[in-house]
Amino acid sequence: MKYLLVAIGLSVLSLNAFAFKPCGELKNEIADKLDAKGVKITH
């Protein structure tokens, strides 16, 4: 039970880290990281 509470707490903290960035900025940041690793996205 203690591990579940810790996991929930950490997930809430990680969500807050992204909440203060605009969506477009976050999308570009993720795309840049994927490009740097050589990942190609096809639609």
Beta strands, then each sheet from edge to edge (+ up, - down):
end
